[in-house]
Amino acid sequence: MTAEKVLRAHAQLVADEAANLWRETPLPENAFELCADLARRYAPKLGVRTLDSLHVACALELKAARFWTFDERQAKLAKAAGFKIT
């Protein structure tokens, strides 16, 4: 990305947060342990990476109703963990 595109993306992220489209929350206490467990169980067959596992672990710990992603591997992991993919 160019520096200009980065600045525009950041400005949009800030605007979306101000519009309450998303909110920042601390990582759940058990997220890293669950991340490691997901990685051990699913990484070999799904090819997921650490951040994929951490994202799904946080969603599980935060009791998310749905999982939103554009990443195919992350979506496969989320589905394997029981999420409906949006």
MIKE-549863 format. One line per field, with one value per atom (N, C-alpha, C): residue number from 1; atom name; x, y, z; residue in three letters. Coordinates in pm, whole numbers, plus 32768, in hexadecimal, padded with zeros to 4 digits. Layout:
N
i c(NUM, ...)
at c(CA, ...)
px c(X, ...)
py c(Y, ...)
pz c(Z, ...)
aa c(ALA, ...)
***
This chain:
86
i c(1, 1, 1, 2, 2, 2, 3, 3, 3, 4, 4, 4, 5, 5, 5, 6, 6, 6, 7, 7, 7, 8, 8, 8, 9, 9, 9, 10, 10, 10, 11, 11, 11, 12, 12, 12, 13, 13, 13, 14, 14, 14, 15, 15, 15, 16, 16, 16, 17, 17, 17, 18, 18, 18, 19, 19, 19, 20, 20, 20, 21, 21, 21, 22, 22, 22, 23, 23, 23, 24, 24, 24, 25, 25, 25, 26, 26, 26, 27, 27, 27, 28, 28, 28, 29, 29, 29, 30, 30, 30, 31, 31, 31, 32, 32, 32, 33, 33, 33, 34, 34, 34, 35, 35, 35, 36, 36, 36, 37, 37, 37, 38, 38, 38, 39, 39, 39, 40, 40, 40, 41, 41, 41, 42, 42, 42, 43, 43, 43, 44, 44, 44, 45, 45, 45, 46, 46, 46, 47, 47, 47, 48, 48, 48, 49, 49, 49, 50, 50, 50, 51, 51, 51, 52, 52, 52, 53, 53, 53, 54, 54, 54, 55, 55, 55, 56, 56, 56, 57, 57, 57, 58, 58, 58, 59, 59, 59, 60, 60, 60, 61, 61, 61, 62, 62, 62, 63, 63, 63, 64, 64, 64, 65, 65, 65, 66, 66, 66, 67, 67, 67, 68, 68, 68, 69, 69, 69, 70, 70, 70, 71, 71, 71, 72, 72, 72, 73, 73, 73, 74, 74, 74, 75, 75, 75, 76, 76, 76, 77, 77, 77, 78, 78, 78, 79, 79, 79, 80, 80, 80, 81, 81, 81, 82, 82, 82, 83, 83, 83, 84, 84, 84, 85, 85, 85, 86, 86, 86)
at c(N, CA, C, N, CA, C, N, CA, C, N, CA, C, N, CA, C, N, CA, C, N, CA, C, N, CA, C, N, CA, C, N, CA, C, N, CA, C, N, CA, C, N, CA, C, N, CA, C, N, CA, C, N, CA, C, N, CA, C, N, CA, C, N, CA, C, N, CA, C, N, CA, C, N, CA, C, N, CA, C, N, CA, C, N, CA, C, N, CA, C, N, CA, C, N, CA, C, N, CA, C, N, CA, C, N, CA, C, N, CA, C, N, CA, C, N, CA, C, N, CA, C, N, CA, C, N, CA, C, N, CA, C, N, CA, C, N, CA, C, N, CA, C, N, CA, C, N, CA, C, N, CA, C, N, CA, C, N, CA, C, N, CA, C, N, CA, C, N, CA, C, N, CA, C, N, CA, C, N, CA, C, N, CA, C, N, CA, C, N, CA, C, N, CA, C, N, CA, C, N, CA, C, N, CA, C, N, CA, C, N, CA, C, N, CA, C, N, CA, C, N, CA, C, N, CA, C, N, CA, C, N, CA, C, N, CA, C, N, CA, C, N, CA, C, N, CA, C, N, CA, C, N, CA, C, N, CA, C, N, CA, C, N, CA, C, N, CA, C, N, CA, C, N, CA, C, N, CA, C, N, CA, C, N, CA, C, N, CA, C, N, CA, C, N, CA, C, N, CA, C)
px c(8054, 8000, 8058, 8027, 806E, 8052, 80A4, 8091, 8009, 7FE0, 7F5F, 7EEB, 7EF4, 7E8B, 7E87, 7EFB, 7F00, 7EBA, 7ED6, 7E98, 7E01, 7DD2, 7D42, 7D01, 7D43, 7D0E, 7D06, 7D6D, 7D6D, 7CFE, 7CEE, 7C84, 7BFA, 7BE7, 7B67, 7B52, 7BBA, 7BB1, 7B89, 7BC7, 7BA6, 7B15, 7AEA, 7A60, 79FD, 7A1D, 79C4, 79B8, 7A28, 7A22, 79CB, 79DA, 798A, 78F6, 78D7, 784B, 7817, 7867, 7843, 782E, 7878, 7870, 78C5, 7923, 7975, 79A9, 79D9, 7A12, 7A8F, 7AEA, 7B66, 7B4B, 7B83, 7B74, 7BF7, 7C1A, 7C97, 7C8F, 7D02, 7D04, 7CCD, 7C78, 7C44, 7CB5, 7CA1, 7D09, 7D3B, 7CE4, 7D08, 7D27, 7D2F, 7D3D, 7DBB, 7E2C, 7EA8, 7EA9, 7E6F, 7E68, 7E0C, 7D9A, 7D3D, 7D7A, 7DC2, 7E08, 7E67, 7EB5, 7F15, 7ECC, 7E5C, 7E0E, 7DD5, 7D9E, 7D69, 7DD8, 7E4B, 7EBB, 7EE7, 7EEF, 7F17, 7EB2, 7E31, 7DCA, 7DB4, 7DBF, 7D94, 7E01, 7E6E, 7ED4, 7F09, 7F26, 7F5C, 7F00, 7E7D, 7E24, 7DEA, 7DE0, 7DA5, 7E0D, 7E86, 7EEF, 7EDE, 7E99, 7E84, 7F04, 7F0C, 7F7F, 7F5B, 7FBF, 7FAB, 7F3F, 7F42, 7EDE, 7E52, 7E49, 7DC6, 7D8F, 7DE4, 7DBB, 7D99, 7DE7, 7DCD, 7D49, 7D2F, 7CB2, 7C3A, 7C3E, 7BD0, 7BC5, 7C36, 7C35, 7BF4, 7C15, 7BD9, 7B43, 7B19, 7A89, 7A41, 7A7E, 7A42, 7A39, 7AA5, 7AA9, 7A48, 7A34, 79D9, 7948, 7932, 78AB, 7869, 78B7, 7882, 7815, 77AF, 7740, 7764, 77B5, 77DF, 7871, 78AB, 7938, 7943, 797E, 798D, 7A1F, 7A38, 7AC0, 7ABD, 7B26, 7B39, 7BA9, 7BE3, 7C54, 7C20, 7C3F, 7C0A, 7C34, 7CB4, 7CE4, 7CA4, 7C9C, 7C5F, 7BCC, 7B88, 7AFB, 7AEC, 7B45, 7B40, 7B53, 7BB1, 7BC7, 7B4D, 7B16, 7AA1, 7A2C, 7A1A, 79AE, 79C7, 7A43, 7A66, 7A4F, 7A5E, 7A4A, 79B7, 795F, 78D0, 788B, 78D4, 7897, 784C, 77E4, 77A8, 77FD, 7822, 7879, 7825, 7846, 77FF, 785B)
py c(7F8A, 8000, 807C, 80E0, 8160, 81A4, 8205, 824F, 8295, 82C8, 830C, 82AA, 8231, 81CE, 81A3, 819A, 8176, 81E1, 825F, 82CD, 82CD, 82B3, 82AD, 8238, 81C6, 8151, 816A, 81A8, 81C7, 822B, 8290, 82F3, 82B0, 8253, 820C, 81B5, 8176, 8123, 8178, 81EC, 8248, 8277, 8298, 82C5, 8255, 81DA, 8169, 8150, 8160, 814F, 81BE, 8239, 82A8, 8293, 824F, 8232, 81B4, 817E, 8104, 808A, 8083, 800C, 7F9B, 7FBC, 7F59, 7F9B, 7F47, 7F7C, 7F2F, 7F75, 7F37, 7EF1, 7E7B, 7E31, 7DEA, 7DDB, 7D95, 7D01, 7CC5, 7C36, 7BEA, 7B89, 7B38, 7AEE, 7AD5, 7A99, 7A13, 79BF, 7938, 7930, 79A0, 799F, 7958, 796E, 7932, 789B, 786B, 77DB, 779A, 77D8, 77A4, 77AC, 7816, 7826, 77B1, 778F, 7720, 769C, 7689, 760F, 7605, 7672, 7672, 7655, 7690, 767B, 75E9, 75AD, 751F, 74C6, 74E4, 748E, 74A2, 751F, 753B, 756A, 759F, 75D6, 7570, 74F5, 7496, 747A, 7473, 7452, 74CC, 753F, 75B5, 761C, 760F, 766D, 76F8, 7700, 7783, 77B5, 7838, 7879, 78A5, 78D3, 78FB, 7965, 79CE, 7A38, 7A08, 79A6, 796B, 7929, 78D9, 7894, 78F5, 7960, 79C2, 7A0B, 7A2E, 7A72, 7A1B, 799D, 7941, 792A, 791A, 7906, 797C, 79F5, 7A6C, 7A6F, 7A4F, 7A4D, 79E6, 7973, 790C, 793C, 7974, 79A3, 7A17, 7A6B, 7ADC, 7AB6, 7A35, 7A00, 7A46, 7A5A, 7A9A, 7A42, 7A83, 7A3A, 7A0D, 7A5E, 7A40, 7A64, 7A30, 7A4B, 7A86, 7AFC, 7B41, 7B3D, 7B0F, 7B0E, 7B02, 7B33, 7B21, 7ABC, 7A87, 7A2B, 799B, 7952, 78CB, 786B, 786E, 7812, 7833, 78B2, 78DD, 78B3, 78C1, 7898, 7802, 77B2, 7721, 76FF, 7743, 772B, 7756, 77CB, 77FC, 779B, 7769, 7709, 7688, 7659, 75E0, 75F4, 7672, 7692, 76A9, 76A4, 76AC, 772D, 7789, 7809, 77FF, 7853, 786E, 78DC, 78C9, 792A, 798E, 7A0C, 7A78, 7AB7)
pz c(8000, 8000, 8000, 7FBF, 7FC2, 8048, 806B, 80E7, 80E7, 8074, 8069, 8086, 804F, 8066, 80F8, 8136, 81C4, 8217, 81FA, 8243, 8231, 81B6, 819C, 81E7, 81E5, 822B, 82C1, 82F7, 8386, 83A8, 8357, 836E, 836A, 830F, 8306, 8382, 83B0, 8429, 84A1, 84AF, 851C, 850F, 8497, 8481, 84A1, 8479, 8496, 852C, 8574, 8605, 8643, 8615, 8648, 862C, 85BF, 859A, 85DF, 863B, 8686, 862E, 85BE, 8569, 85A1, 85F6, 863C, 86BB, 8716, 8791, 87B6, 87F2, 8820, 88A4, 88B3, 8930, 894E, 89CC, 89ED, 89C6, 89B2, 8995, 8A0D, 89F4, 8A63, 8AAB, 8B2A, 8B7E, 8B4A, 8B19, 8AED, 8A58, 8A13, 8980, 8950, 8991, 8961, 8973, 89E1, 89F6, 898F, 8976, 8913, 8887, 886C, 87EB, 87D4, 8839, 882E, 8817, 885E, 884D, 87BF, 878D, 8704, 869F, 86B5, 8659, 865A, 86CF, 86D8, 8691, 86A3, 866A, 85D4, 85A4, 851B, 84BB, 84ED, 8492, 842D, 8457, 83F5, 837E, 8397, 8328, 82E0, 8325, 82E7, 82BB, 82EA, 82C4, 8301, 8373, 83B1, 83F2, 8400, 843D, 84CA, 8513, 859F, 85AD, 855B, 8569, 8545, 84EA, 84CD, 854B, 858C, 8606, 8675, 8682, 86EB, 86D3, 8655, 8632, 8657, 8631, 864F, 86E6, 8729, 87BA, 8802, 87D8, 8816, 87FF, 8786, 8767, 87BE, 87D1, 8826, 88B6, 88E8, 8973, 898B, 8927, 8933, 8915, 88F9, 88DE, 8867, 87FD, 8784, 8747, 8713, 86D5, 8647, 8602, 8579, 8568, 84FF, 84E3, 8457, 844E, 83CE, 83A4, 832A, 82F6, 825E, 8220, 8190, 8176, 81DF, 81D6, 81D2, 8169, 8156, 81C5, 81E8, 824F, 82D6, 82F4, 8371, 8376, 8306, 82FE, 8315, 82DE, 82F2, 8386, 83C8, 8456, 84A8, 848A, 84D2, 84C2, 844B, 8432, 8481, 8481, 84CD, 8563, 8591, 861E, 863F, 85DB, 85F3, 85CD, 8590, 8568, 84E5, 84D9, 8458, 841A, 839D, 835A, 830D, 8321, 82DC, 8275)
aa c(MET, MET, MET, THR, THR, THR, ALA, ALA, ALA, GLU, GLU, GLU, LYS, LYS, LYS, VAL, VAL, VAL, LEU, LEU, LEU, ARG, ARG, ARG, ALA, ALA, ALA, HIS, HIS, HIS, ALA, ALA, ALA, GLN, GLN, GLN, LEU, LEU, LEU, VAL, VAL, VAL, ALA, ALA, ALA, ASP, ASP, ASP, GLU, GLU, GLU, ALA, ALA, ALA, ALA, ALA, ALA, ASN, ASN, ASN, LEU, LEU, LEU, TRP, TRP, TRP, ARG, ARG, ARG, GLU, GLU, GLU, THR, THR, THR, PRO, PRO, PRO, LEU, LEU, LEU, PRO, PRO, PRO, GLU, GLU, GLU, ASN, ASN, ASN, ALA, ALA, ALA, PHE, PHE, PHE, GLU, GLU, GLU, LEU, LEU, LEU, CYS, CYS, CYS, ALA, ALA, ALA, ASP, ASP, ASP, LEU, LEU, LEU, ALA, ALA, ALA, ARG, ARG, ARG, ARG, ARG, ARG, TYR, TYR, TYR, ALA, ALA, ALA, PRO, PRO, PRO, LYS, LYS, LYS, LEU, LEU, LEU, GLY, GLY, GLY, VAL, VAL, VAL, ARG, ARG, ARG, THR, THR, THR, LEU, LEU, LEU, ASP, ASP, ASP, SER, SER, SER, LEU, LEU, LEU, HIS, HIS, HIS, VAL, VAL, VAL, ALA, ALA, ALA, CYS, CYS, CYS, ALA, ALA, ALA, LEU, LEU, LEU, GLU, GLU, GLU, LEU, LEU, LEU, LYS, LYS, LYS, ALA, ALA, ALA, ALA, ALA, ALA, ARG, ARG, ARG, PHE, PHE, PHE, TRP, TRP, TRP, THR, THR, THR, PHE, PHE, PHE, ASP, ASP, ASP, GLU, GLU, GLU, ARG, ARG, ARG, GLN, GLN, GLN, ALA, ALA, ALA, LYS, LYS, LYS, LEU, LEU, LEU, ALA, ALA, ALA, LYS, LYS, LYS, ALA, ALA, ALA, ALA, ALA, ALA, GLY, GLY, GLY, PHE, PHE, PHE, LYS, LYS, LYS, ILE, ILE, ILE, THR, THR, THR)
***
